[in-house]
Amino acid sequence: MNCGILGNFFGGKMKNTGESYENFVKTLQEALLQLETLGVQKNIKIETRKKITDNCGIDREFDLYWEYELGGITYKTIIECKDYNSAVSVEKIDALVGKIKDLPDLKPVFATKIGYQSGAQKKAEQNEIDLLIVRKPLDSDWVDEQGNPLINKVAFTLSMGYPARITGFYPKVSESVLKEMKGNTSFAIAGNNNEIFINDGEKTVTWLDLENKLPLLHKDEFGQFEETKIFSKEGEIKTPSSSLKIIGYTVKYEVKKPDEETMLIDASDAMYGVIEYLGKDKKTLFWKNGKIEKRKMMRE
């Protein structure tokens, strides 16, 4: 048997150990295994940096490994995880082919986050290596089964309006009421804004109602204003301590510009990861709430 020793797969020391990406792939794959229990197989454990001795007595290390037994047969799967920022070349698939050639009982899988060159895909197909793209979600994932876009970000503006601030209130009285007052034209308006009532001869509103109503007279206008209202019938202003018959009033007030705050609801964070299965036109979406959704790939 010709058993050659595979050289350094990484081609030297790299700052990126790939451990973070391996754990990411492991998390998604464990979620799938829990969902798709095979027969009575449950809680299948995925091992990292698993060393397996091949038929030549050489230890081979694989990023992820798990096994299960079904019908008396043990099935073993390995995944090589490569955190590359470019498409995987055929040389990387060649390296995996050489690594597993003396381990005929393994099911090999290759995972990366960008994609594969055409030569790498062909080489993997010839050697029955499944190719995965395991990545974080993209905007293109936010579509339904028919390819219609889904809303994952909503921006809205909160507007906090203010009631008017009344700076002066001047009751108008009839001649008869003025005579009854015998020259004493002062009238104290004191009390909470829900304890002062103004009746126009037909209906009654509180001081609070008036404060809320006045800004509606000025669309997109802010500042100091004055409003005069004359009643068709004699009315009354009433406070907790006194009352006065009136036929109208002049009110001075200030309208303040509403405070506005724009908020963004970003639901894209709700999706944790995606696995694309090359050659099978399907992908699996993983949500942070534990939901796992399988979909067909949308092709342009």
Backbone as numpy.savetxt, mean C-alpha at the origin, in Angstrom:
# Nx Ny Nz CAx CAy CAz Cx Cy Cz
34.36 -43.77 -13.93 33.51 -42.58 -13.93 34.39 -41.34 -13.93
34.10 -40.42 -14.81 34.89 -39.20 -14.90 34.26 -38.14 -14.01
34.94 -37.82 -12.89 34.39 -36.87 -11.93 35.34 -35.69 -11.80
35.02 -34.59 -12.48 35.85 -33.40 -12.36 35.37 -32.51 -11.23
36.30 -31.75 -10.65 35.94 -30.84 -9.56 35.58 -29.49 -10.16
34.38 -29.01 -9.80 33.91 -27.72 -10.32 34.69 -26.59 -9.67
35.13 -25.63 -10.47 35.88 -24.49 -9.95 34.98 -23.55 -9.15
35.57 -22.47 -8.69 34.85 -21.48 -7.90 33.69 -20.91 -8.69
32.46 -21.22 -8.23 31.26 -20.82 -8.98 31.15 -19.31 -9.08
31.58 -18.60 -8.02 31.41 -17.16 -7.97 32.55 -16.40 -8.64
33.65 -17.13 -8.97 34.74 -16.46 -9.66 35.48 -15.48 -8.76
35.53 -15.72 -7.45 36.23 -14.81 -6.54 35.28 -14.26 -5.50
35.85 -13.56 -4.56 35.08 -13.00 -3.44 34.23 -11.84 -3.90
32.98 -11.83 -3.45 32.06 -10.74 -3.80 31.47 -10.16 -2.52
31.20 -8.87 -2.53 30.61 -8.22 -1.37 29.20 -8.74 -1.11
28.46 -8.99 -2.17 27.09 -9.50 -2.04 27.16 -11.01 -1.85
26.91 -11.47 -0.63 26.97 -12.91 -0.36 25.77 -13.65 -0.91
24.71 -12.92 -1.25 23.51 -13.56 -1.78 22.60 -14.11 -0.71
22.99 -13.98 0.56 22.20 -14.58 1.64 20.81 -13.96 1.75
20.73 -12.64 1.59 19.44 -11.97 1.69 18.48 -12.48 0.61
18.97 -12.61 -0.62 18.12 -13.10 -1.71 17.74 -14.55 -1.49
18.67 -15.35 -0.99 18.36 -16.76 -0.70 17.21 -16.85 0.31
17.26 -16.01 1.34 16.20 -16.03 2.35 14.86 -15.57 1.77
14.93 -14.62 0.83 13.71 -14.16 0.16 13.08 -15.29 -0.64
13.88 -15.98 -1.44 13.38 -17.11 -2.22 12.86 -18.20 -1.30
13.58 -18.46 -0.23 13.19 -19.48 0.73 11.84 -19.17 1.36
11.61 -17.92 1.72 10.34 -17.52 2.33 9.16 -17.78 1.40
9.32 -17.41 0.13 8.24 -17.62 -0.84 8.01 -19.10 -1.09
9.09 -19.84 -1.22 8.95 -21.26 -1.52 8.33 -22.02 -0.34
8.69 -21.63 0.88 8.08 -22.26 2.06 6.58 -22.00 2.12
6.18 -20.79 1.74 4.74 -20.48 1.71 4.02 -21.37 0.71
4.64 -21.60 -0.44 4.04 -22.48 -1.45 3.95 -23.92 -0.95
4.99 -24.38 -0.31 4.99 -25.76 0.18 3.92 -25.97 1.24
3.68 -24.97 2.06 2.62 -25.08 3.06 1.25 -25.11 2.41
1.12 -24.38 1.28 -0.15 -24.36 0.57 -0.38 -25.65 -0.20
0.65 -26.13 -0.84 0.53 -27.29 -1.72 1.13 -28.52 -1.03
0.52 -28.96 0.04 1.01 -30.15 0.74 0.88 -31.36 -0.18
1.95 -32.11 -0.29 1.98 -33.26 -1.18 1.61 -34.51 -0.41
0.43 -35.05 -0.70 -0.03 -36.23 0.02 -0.16 -35.91 1.50
0.54 -36.66 2.33 0.51 -36.41 3.77 1.71 -35.58 4.21
2.48 -35.08 3.24 3.67 -34.30 3.59 3.26 -32.93 4.14
3.75 -32.61 5.31 3.47 -31.31 5.92 4.75 -30.77 6.54
4.80 -29.45 6.63 5.95 -28.79 7.27 7.28 -29.25 6.68
7.34 -29.25 5.36 8.59 -29.61 4.70 9.62 -28.53 4.99
10.77 -28.93 5.47 11.81 -27.99 5.86 12.75 -27.71 4.70
12.95 -26.41 4.42 13.92 -26.02 3.40 15.23 -25.70 4.10
16.29 -26.36 3.68 17.62 -26.14 4.24 18.40 -25.18 3.36
19.23 -24.37 3.98 20.09 -23.45 3.23 21.53 -23.92 3.27
22.26 -23.58 2.17 23.67 -23.96 2.04 23.87 -25.46 2.33
23.01 -26.25 1.74 23.02 -27.70 1.96 24.18 -28.35 1.19
24.95 -29.17 1.90 26.04 -29.91 1.27 25.60 -31.34 1.01
25.77 -31.79 -0.23 25.41 -33.14 -0.64 26.62 -33.78 -1.29
26.92 -34.99 -0.90 28.06 -35.71 -1.47 27.62 -36.42 -2.75
28.32 -36.15 -3.85 27.92 -36.75 -5.14 28.50 -38.15 -5.28
28.27 -38.75 -6.41 28.70 -40.14 -6.64 30.20 -40.31 -6.68
30.93 -39.20 -6.77 32.39 -39.26 -6.77 32.96 -38.93 -5.39
32.10 -38.78 -4.41 32.56 -38.47 -3.07 32.89 -37.01 -2.86
32.48 -36.15 -3.75 32.76 -34.71 -3.65 31.54 -34.00 -3.05
31.77 -33.15 -2.06 30.68 -32.38 -1.45 30.30 -31.21 -2.34
29.03 -31.15 -2.68 28.49 -30.03 -3.47 27.55 -29.23 -2.58
27.69 -27.92 -2.60 26.83 -27.07 -1.77 25.78 -26.38 -2.63
24.54 -26.41 -2.16 23.43 -25.78 -2.88 22.74 -24.76 -1.96
22.25 -23.70 -2.58 21.67 -22.60 -1.80 20.45 -23.06 -1.00
19.52 -23.73 -1.66 18.31 -24.22 -0.99 18.09 -25.68 -1.33
17.57 -26.42 -0.35 17.34 -27.85 -0.56 16.17 -28.31 0.29
15.30 -29.14 -0.28 14.29 -29.81 0.51 13.96 -31.16 -0.13
13.37 -32.02 0.65 12.99 -33.34 0.15 11.68 -33.77 0.80
11.01 -34.69 0.15 9.78 -35.28 0.69 9.65 -36.69 0.12
8.86 -37.48 0.80 8.66 -38.86 0.37 7.23 -39.06 -0.06
7.04 -39.70 -1.19 5.71 -39.97 -1.72 5.73 -41.33 -2.41
4.85 -42.23 -1.96 4.79 -43.57 -2.56 6.08 -44.35 -2.38
6.76 -44.09 -1.27 8.00 -44.81 -1.00 9.21 -44.27 -1.72
9.03 -43.19 -2.49 10.14 -42.60 -3.24 10.46 -41.23 -2.66
11.73 -40.95 -2.47 12.17 -39.66 -1.95 12.48 -38.72 -3.10
11.85 -37.56 -3.08 12.06 -36.54 -4.10 12.89 -35.41 -3.50
13.97 -35.05 -4.19 14.89 -34.03 -3.70 14.94 -32.87 -4.69
14.88 -31.65 -4.16 14.90 -30.44 -4.99 15.96 -29.49 -4.48
16.70 -28.91 -5.40 17.67 -27.86 -5.04 17.34 -26.60 -5.85
17.59 -25.44 -5.25 17.45 -24.17 -5.97 18.76 -23.40 -5.82
19.34 -23.03 -6.93 20.47 -22.11 -6.92 19.92 -20.69 -7.08
20.23 -19.82 -6.13 19.68 -18.46 -6.10 20.79 -17.47 -6.44
20.59 -16.68 -7.47 21.60 -15.73 -7.88 21.03 -14.32 -7.93
21.54 -13.48 -7.04 21.07 -12.10 -6.90 21.82 -11.21 -7.88
21.53 -11.41 -9.17 22.22 -10.65 -10.21 21.35 -9.47 -10.67
22.03 -8.41 -11.13 21.32 -7.25 -11.67 21.28 -7.27 -13.19
21.60 -8.41 -13.78 21.52 -8.58 -15.23 21.09 -10.00 -15.53
20.74 -10.26 -16.77 20.26 -11.58 -17.16 21.35 -12.63 -16.97
20.95 -13.79 -16.51 21.88 -14.89 -16.26 22.40 -15.44 -17.59
23.71 -15.65 -17.67 24.33 -16.13 -18.91 24.32 -17.66 -18.95
24.62 -18.19 -20.12 24.66 -19.64 -20.30 25.77 -20.27 -19.46
26.83 -19.51 -19.19 27.92 -20.05 -18.38 27.46 -20.42 -16.97
26.52 -19.67 -16.42 26.02 -19.97 -15.08 25.18 -21.25 -15.09
24.46 -21.47 -16.17 23.70 -22.72 -16.29 24.65 -23.89 -16.51
25.71 -23.67 -17.31 26.73 -24.70 -17.50 27.32 -25.12 -16.16
27.57 -24.14 -15.30 28.17 -24.44 -13.99 27.24 -25.33 -13.16
25.94 -25.04 -13.22 24.98 -25.86 -12.47 24.89 -27.26 -13.06
24.93 -27.35 -14.39 24.90 -28.67 -15.04 26.08 -29.52 -14.56
27.26 -28.89 -14.51 28.43 -29.63 -14.05 28.34 -29.99 -12.58
27.70 -29.18 -11.81 27.59 -29.40 -10.37 26.67 -30.57 -10.02
25.66 -30.81 -10.87 24.66 -31.84 -10.55 24.82 -33.11 -11.38
25.83 -33.15 -12.27 25.89 -34.29 -13.19 26.14 -35.62 -12.48
26.73 -35.59 -11.29 26.96 -36.82 -10.54 25.98 -36.94 -9.37
24.86 -36.21 -9.49 23.76 -36.29 -8.52 22.46 -36.47 -9.31
22.27 -37.63 -9.90 21.15 -37.83 -10.83 19.78 -37.83 -10.15
19.73 -37.91 -8.85 18.43 -37.99 -8.17 17.92 -36.63 -7.71
18.53 -35.55 -8.19 18.10 -34.20 -7.79 17.23 -33.56 -8.87
16.26 -32.75 -8.42 15.51 -31.89 -9.34 16.11 -30.49 -9.22
16.78 -29.99 -10.29 17.44 -28.70 -10.21 16.52 -27.53 -10.63
16.65 -26.45 -9.88 15.90 -25.22 -10.17 16.88 -24.06 -10.05
16.72 -23.07 -10.92 17.57 -21.88 -10.89 16.66 -20.67 -10.66
17.05 -19.80 -9.73 16.24 -18.61 -9.44 17.10 -17.37 -9.51
16.61 -16.35 -10.18 17.26 -15.05 -10.23 16.18 -13.98 -10.29
16.57 -12.70 -10.18 15.53 -11.66 -10.07 15.31 -10.86 -11.36
16.21 -10.98 -12.36 16.07 -10.20 -13.59 15.59 -11.07 -14.75
16.31 -12.13 -15.06 15.93 -12.99 -16.18 17.12 -13.76 -16.70
16.97 -14.33 -17.89 17.98 -15.23 -18.45 18.23 -14.87 -19.91
19.47 -15.01 -20.33 19.78 -14.87 -21.75 19.19 -16.06 -22.50
18.97 -15.89 -23.80 18.31 -16.94 -24.58 19.11 -18.24 -24.56
20.43 -18.14 -24.61 21.26 -19.34 -24.57 21.14 -20.07 -23.25
20.99 -19.31 -22.16 20.83 -19.91 -20.84 19.51 -20.66 -20.76
18.46 -20.10 -21.34 17.16 -20.76 -21.32 17.19 -22.07 -22.09
17.86 -22.05 -23.23 17.94 -23.26 -24.06 18.73 -24.34 -23.35
19.85 -23.94 -22.73 20.69 -24.91 -22.02 19.93 -25.52 -20.84
19.17 -24.69 -20.13 18.40 -25.19 -18.99 17.33 -26.16 -19.44
16.67 -25.85 -20.55 15.63 -26.74 -21.07 16.20 -28.10 -21.46
17.37 -28.09 -22.07 18.01 -29.35 -22.50 18.39 -30.23 -21.32
18.63 -29.61 -20.16 19.06 -30.35 -18.98 17.97 -30.42 -17.90
16.74 -30.11 -18.30 15.58 -30.23 -17.42 15.76 -29.43 -16.12
16.28 -28.22 -16.28 16.42 -27.30 -15.16 15.29 -26.28 -15.24
14.48 -26.19 -14.21 13.40 -25.20 -14.18 13.99 -23.82 -13.88
13.54 -22.83 -14.61 14.02 -21.46 -14.42 12.92 -20.61 -13.79
13.30 -19.91 -12.73 12.37 -19.03 -12.04 12.92 -17.61 -12.03
12.01 -16.65 -12.08 12.36 -15.27 -11.76 11.63 -14.96 -10.45
12.40 -14.78 -9.40 11.84 -14.52 -8.08 12.22 -13.10 -7.71
11.24 -12.25 -7.54 11.52 -10.82 -7.42 10.49 -10.11 -6.56
10.79 -8.85 -6.31 9.82 -7.97 -5.65 8.76 -7.55 -6.69
7.58 -7.13 -6.23 6.51 -6.77 -7.17 6.88 -5.54 -8.02
6.30 -5.51 -9.23 6.41 -4.39 -10.14 5.02 -3.81 -10.40
4.97 -2.62 -10.98 3.67 -2.03 -11.33 2.90 -2.92 -12.30
3.63 -3.65 -13.15 2.98 -4.52 -14.14 2.25 -5.70 -13.49
2.53 -5.98 -12.22 1.83 -7.06 -11.53 0.43 -6.65 -11.09
0.17 -5.35 -11.08 -1.12 -4.86 -10.60 -2.14 -4.81 -11.73
-2.47 -5.99 -12.24 -3.52 -6.15 -13.26 -4.34 -7.36 -12.88
-5.58 -7.41 -13.38 -6.40 -8.58 -13.12 -6.13 -9.65 -14.17
-6.91 -10.73 -14.13 -6.68 -11.85 -15.05 -6.83 -11.45 -16.51
-7.61 -10.40 -16.77 -7.82 -9.95 -18.14 -6.82 -8.87 -18.56
-5.92 -8.52 -17.66 -4.92 -7.51 -17.98 -5.36 -6.10 -17.69
-6.52 -5.94 -17.08 -7.00 -4.61 -16.74 -6.24 -4.08 -15.52
-5.78 -2.82 -15.56 -4.99 -2.29 -14.45 -5.81 -2.19 -13.17
-5.15 -2.48 -12.05 -5.76 -2.34 -10.73 -5.18 -1.12 -10.05
-5.99 -0.49 -9.22 -5.52 0.69 -8.49 -4.73 0.24 -7.27
-3.48 0.68 -7.19 -2.68 0.36 -6.01 -2.16 1.60 -5.28
-2.43 2.76 -5.87 -2.04 4.00 -5.21 -3.17 5.01 -5.34
-3.55 5.61 -4.23 -4.62 6.61 -4.23 -4.13 7.85 -3.50
-4.16 8.98 -4.17 -3.80 10.25 -3.54 -5.07 11.06 -3.32
-5.21 11.62 -2.15 -6.37 12.45 -1.87 -5.96 13.60 -0.96
-6.74 14.65 -1.03 -6.45 15.85 -0.25 -7.49 16.02 0.84
-7.02 16.13 2.07 -7.90 16.41 3.20 -7.97 17.92 3.38
-9.19 18.45 3.40 -9.40 19.88 3.59 -10.14 20.10 4.90
-9.53 20.85 5.79 -10.14 21.13 7.08 -10.61 22.58 7.10
-11.92 22.76 6.91 -12.49 24.09 6.92 -12.77 24.57 8.34
-12.85 25.87 8.49 -13.09 26.46 9.80 -14.38 27.27 9.77
-15.10 27.34 10.89 -16.25 28.24 10.97 -15.76 29.68 10.96
-16.66 30.59 10.64 -16.29 32.00 10.65 -16.02 32.46 12.09
-15.11 33.41 12.21 -14.88 34.02 13.52 -15.58 35.37 13.53
-16.65 35.43 14.30 -17.45 36.66 14.35 -16.72 37.70 15.19
-16.43 38.85 14.57 -15.71 39.92 15.26 -16.63 41.05 15.71
-17.86 41.07 15.21 -18.81 42.11 15.63 -20.23 41.72 15.26
-21.15 41.94 16.16 -22.56 41.63 15.89 -23.40 42.82 16.36
-24.20 43.39 15.42 -24.94 44.62 15.69 -26.42 44.40 15.42
-27.22 44.18 16.48 -28.67 43.96 16.30 -29.35 45.23 15.79
-30.39 45.04 14.99 -31.23 46.15 14.54 -32.60 45.99 15.21
-33.08 47.07 15.80 -34.35 47.03 16.53 -35.35 48.01 15.92
-36.62 47.77 16.18 -37.67 48.66 15.68 -37.75 49.93 16.53
-38.46 50.94 16.03 -38.64 52.19 16.76 -39.30 51.95 18.10
-40.29 51.04 18.10 -41.01 50.78 19.35 -40.11 50.15 20.40
-39.27 49.23 19.97 -38.34 48.60 20.92 -37.32 49.61 21.41
-36.89 50.49 20.50 -35.91 51.50 20.87 -36.46 52.43 21.94
-37.78 52.77 21.83 -38.42 53.62 22.84 -38.50 52.91 24.18
-38.78 51.60 24.12 -38.86 50.82 25.35 -37.51 50.75 26.06
-36.45 50.82 25.27 -35.12 50.76 25.86 -34.73 52.09 26.49
-35.50 53.18 26.16 -35.30 54.51 26.77 -33.86 54.99 26.66
-33.32 54.78 25.45 -31.99 55.30 25.18 -30.85 54.37 25.56
-31.15 53.30 26.27 -30.11 52.35 26.62 -29.95 51.33 25.49
-29.07 51.65 24.56 -28.94 50.82 23.36 -27.88 49.73 23.50
-27.32 49.56 24.67 -26.32 48.51 24.85 -27.01 47.18 25.14
-26.46 46.13 24.53 -27.00 44.79 24.76 -25.82 43.82 24.80
-25.61 43.17 25.92 -24.47 42.27 26.07 -24.80 40.90 25.49
-23.92 40.45 24.60 -24.06 39.11 24.02 -22.98 38.23 24.65
-23.40 37.40 25.57 -22.45 36.56 26.29 -23.01 35.16 26.44
-22.16 34.16 26.26 -22.59 32.77 26.39 -21.85 31.90 25.39
-21.97 30.61 25.55 -21.39 29.68 24.58 -22.12 29.78 23.26
-21.42 29.39 22.16 -22.04 29.58 20.84 -23.23 28.66 20.60
-23.45 27.69 21.49 -24.66 26.87 21.37 -25.73 27.29 22.37
-25.47 28.42 23.09 -26.44 28.93 24.07 -27.05 30.25 23.64
-26.59 30.78 22.50 -27.12 32.04 21.97 -27.98 31.71 20.76
-29.24 32.19 20.78 -30.20 31.84 19.74 -30.65 33.09 19.01
-30.75 32.97 17.68 -31.21 34.07 16.84 -32.43 33.59 16.08
-33.55 34.29 16.28 -34.80 33.95 15.60 -35.14 35.06 14.63
-35.41 34.72 13.36 -35.71 35.73 12.34 -37.21 35.92 12.15
-38.00 35.43 13.08 -39.46 35.54 12.99 -40.09 34.27 12.47
-39.25 33.38 11.90 -39.78 32.14 11.35 -38.99 30.92 11.87
-37.69 31.04 11.89 -36.89 29.91 12.37 -35.77 30.41 13.27
-35.25 29.49 14.07 -34.23 29.82 15.05 -32.93 29.07 14.73
-31.84 29.81 14.79 -30.51 29.20 14.63 -29.67 29.61 15.83
-28.64 28.81 16.10 -27.71 29.16 17.17 -26.58 30.02 16.61
-25.85 30.61 17.52 -24.66 31.37 17.12 -23.68 30.45 16.38
-23.61 29.18 16.83 -22.76 28.19 16.17 -23.21 27.94 14.74
-24.53 27.84 14.54 -25.06 27.65 13.18 -24.65 28.80 12.27
-24.72 30.02 12.82 -24.36 31.20 12.03 -22.88 31.18 11.67
-22.02 30.79 12.61 -20.59 30.71 12.34 -20.28 29.71 11.23
-21.01 28.60 11.21 -20.79 27.58 10.18 -21.38 27.97 8.83
-22.42 28.77 8.85 -23.12 29.14 7.61 -22.39 30.25 6.85
-21.82 31.18 7.57 -21.24 32.36 6.92 -20.15 32.04 5.89
-19.24 31.07 6.15 -18.22 30.78 5.12 -18.81 30.29 3.81
-20.04 29.73 3.84 -20.65 29.22 2.61 -21.03 30.35 1.66
-21.07 31.59 2.15 -21.40 32.74 1.31 -20.22 33.19 0.47
-19.04 32.61 0.71 -17.82 33.10 0.07 -17.02 31.93 -0.49
-17.35 31.51 -1.68 -16.63 30.41 -2.31 -15.22 30.86 -2.69
-14.23 30.16 -2.15 -12.82 30.45 -2.44 -12.44 31.90 -2.12
-13.17 32.51 -1.18 -12.84 33.85 -0.72 -12.52 33.79 0.77
-11.47 34.48 1.17 -11.04 34.43 2.56 -10.65 35.83 3.01
-10.88 36.11 4.27 -10.56 37.43 4.80 -11.69 37.98 5.66
-11.79 39.33 5.70 -12.78 40.03 6.52 -14.02 40.35 5.68
-15.20 40.12 6.26 -16.45 40.37 5.54 -17.48 40.97 6.49
-18.52 41.51 5.85 -19.65 42.07 6.61 -20.95 41.67 5.92
-21.93 41.26 6.70 -23.20 40.80 6.15 -24.34 41.42 6.95
-25.33 41.95 6.22 -26.52 42.52 6.87 -27.74 41.72 6.46
-28.57 41.42 7.45 -29.80 40.68 7.18 -30.97 41.39 7.84
-32.01 41.66 7.04 -33.24 42.29 7.54 -34.35 41.25 7.52
-35.06 41.12 8.64 -36.12 40.11 8.75 -37.42 40.62 8.14
-38.24 39.68 7.67 -39.58 40.03 7.19 -40.56 40.15 8.36
-40.19 39.55 9.48 -40.99 39.63 10.70 -40.06 39.95 11.86
-40.65 40.40 12.92 -39.82 40.69 14.10 -39.29 39.38 14.68
-38.02 39.41 15.02 -37.40 38.23 15.61 -36.85 38.53 16.97
-35.85 37.74 17.35 -35.32 37.89 18.70 -33.92 37.29 18.77
-33.05 37.89 19.58 -31.79 37.28 19.96 -31.86 37.00 21.45
-31.49 35.80 21.82 -31.64 35.37 23.20 -30.35 34.74 23.70
-29.88 35.22 24.86 -28.68 34.68 25.49 -29.10 34.02 26.80
-28.18 33.35 27.48 -28.55 32.73 28.75 -29.07 33.72 29.80
-28.69 35.00 29.66 -29.07 35.97 30.70 -30.04 37.05 30.24
-30.29 37.16 28.91 -31.16 38.24 28.44 -31.70 37.93 27.06
-32.61 38.78 26.59 -33.17 38.63 25.24 -33.50 40.01 24.70
-33.59 40.10 23.36 -33.87 41.37 22.72 -34.65 41.12 21.44
-35.76 41.89 21.29 -36.52 41.83 20.05 -35.74 42.57 18.97
-35.53 41.93 17.79 -34.76 42.54 16.72 -35.48 42.35 15.38
-35.13 43.22 14.44 -35.70 43.11 13.09 -34.60 42.78 12.06
-33.41 42.53 12.57 -32.30 42.18 11.69 -30.99 42.38 12.42
-29.90 42.26 11.65 -28.59 42.45 12.26 -27.53 42.66 11.18
-26.43 43.23 11.61 -25.22 43.29 10.79 -24.14 42.53 11.54
-23.47 41.67 10.83 -22.42 40.87 11.45 -21.11 41.06 10.69
-20.03 41.28 11.43 -18.69 41.33 10.86 -17.96 40.04 11.25
-17.21 39.48 10.30 -16.60 38.18 10.58 -15.38 37.95 9.71
-14.61 36.96 10.08 -13.41 36.58 9.35 -13.54 35.13 8.88
-13.22 34.89 7.61 -13.21 33.54 7.06 -11.77 33.14 6.81
-11.34 32.06 7.44 -9.96 31.58 7.32 -9.87 30.53 6.22
-8.76 30.56 5.49 -8.53 29.57 4.44 -8.39 28.19 5.06
-9.06 27.19 4.48 -8.96 25.83 5.05 -7.52 25.30 5.01
-7.18 24.48 5.97 -5.90 23.77 5.94 -6.05 22.53 5.07
-5.08 22.31 4.19 -5.13 21.16 3.29 -3.89 20.29 3.45
-4.10 19.00 3.37 -3.00 18.04 3.45 -3.25 16.92 2.44
-2.28 16.71 1.57 -2.38 15.64 0.57 -1.79 14.36 1.15
-2.56 13.27 1.06 -2.11 11.99 1.58 -2.10 10.95 0.46
-1.18 10.02 0.56 -1.06 8.95 -0.43 -1.24 7.61 0.25
-2.19 6.85 -0.25 -2.36 5.47 0.21 -1.71 4.57 -0.83
-0.63 3.92 -0.43 0.13 3.08 -1.34 -0.08 1.61 -0.95
-0.95 0.95 -1.73 -1.24 -0.46 -1.43 -0.24 -1.41 -2.07
0.72 -0.85 -2.83 1.68 -1.73 -3.49 2.53 -2.50 -2.48
2.66 -1.95 -1.27 3.41 -2.65 -0.23 2.69 -3.91 0.25
1.41 -4.04 -0.10 0.65 -5.21 0.36 1.11 -6.49 -0.31
1.74 -6.36 -1.49 2.26 -7.53 -2.19 3.73 -7.71 -1.82
4.08 -8.91 -1.40 5.43 -9.15 -0.88 6.42 -9.60 -1.95
6.00 -10.51 -2.81 6.92 -11.04 -3.81 6.20 -11.75 -4.94
6.95 -12.07 -5.98 6.40 -12.72 -7.19 7.38 -13.79 -7.66
6.82 -14.93 -8.06 7.61 -15.96 -8.74 7.06 -16.13 -10.15
7.91 -15.94 -11.14 7.55 -16.22 -12.53 8.18 -17.56 -12.92
7.40 -18.38 -13.65 7.87 -19.69 -14.08 8.10 -19.63 -15.59
9.37 -19.54 -15.98 9.67 -19.41 -17.40 9.27 -20.67 -18.16
8.73 -20.47 -19.34 8.30 -21.57 -20.17 6.94 -22.12 -19.81
6.33 -21.61 -18.74 5.03 -22.11 -18.32 3.96 -21.02 -18.34
4.36 -19.79 -18.67 3.43 -18.66 -18.79 2.53 -18.52 -17.56
3.11 -18.63 -16.40 2.33 -18.43 -15.18 3.22 -17.81 -14.11
2.59 -17.21 -13.16 3.31 -16.63 -12.04 2.47 -16.73 -10.77
3.12 -16.60 -9.63 2.46 -16.67 -8.34 2.73 -15.37 -7.58
1.67 -14.77 -7.07 1.78 -13.54 -6.30 1.66 -13.88 -4.82
2.51 -13.28 -4.01 2.51 -13.51 -2.57 2.17 -12.19 -1.87
1.10 -12.22 -1.06 0.64 -11.02 -0.36 1.05 -11.10 1.11
1.25 -9.94 1.71 1.68 -9.88 3.10 0.64 -10.42 4.06
-0.63 -10.44 3.64 -1.68 -10.99 4.51 -1.75 -12.51 4.46
-0.81 -13.13 3.74 -0.76 -14.58 3.65 -1.42 -15.17 2.42
-2.11 -14.34 1.66 -2.77 -14.82 0.45 -1.74 -15.15 -0.63
-1.97 -16.26 -1.32 -1.13 -16.66 -2.45 -2.03 -16.80 -3.67
-1.69 -16.12 -4.73 -2.56 -16.06 -5.91 -1.78 -16.49 -7.16
-2.32 -17.45 -7.87 -1.68 -17.94 -9.09 -2.38 -17.33 -10.30
-1.57 -16.87 -11.26 -2.12 -16.22 -12.43 -1.38 -16.65 -13.70
-2.04 -16.46 -14.83 -1.39 -16.63 -16.11 -0.58 -15.37 -16.39
0.53 -15.53 -17.08 1.35 -14.39 -17.48 0.67 -13.65 -18.61
0.65 -12.32 -18.53 0.08 -11.51 -19.60 1.18 -11.18 -20.59
1.00 -11.59 -21.84 1.99 -11.35 -22.88 1.49 -10.27 -23.82
2.42 -9.39 -24.21 2.06 -8.32 -25.16 2.04 -8.85 -26.57
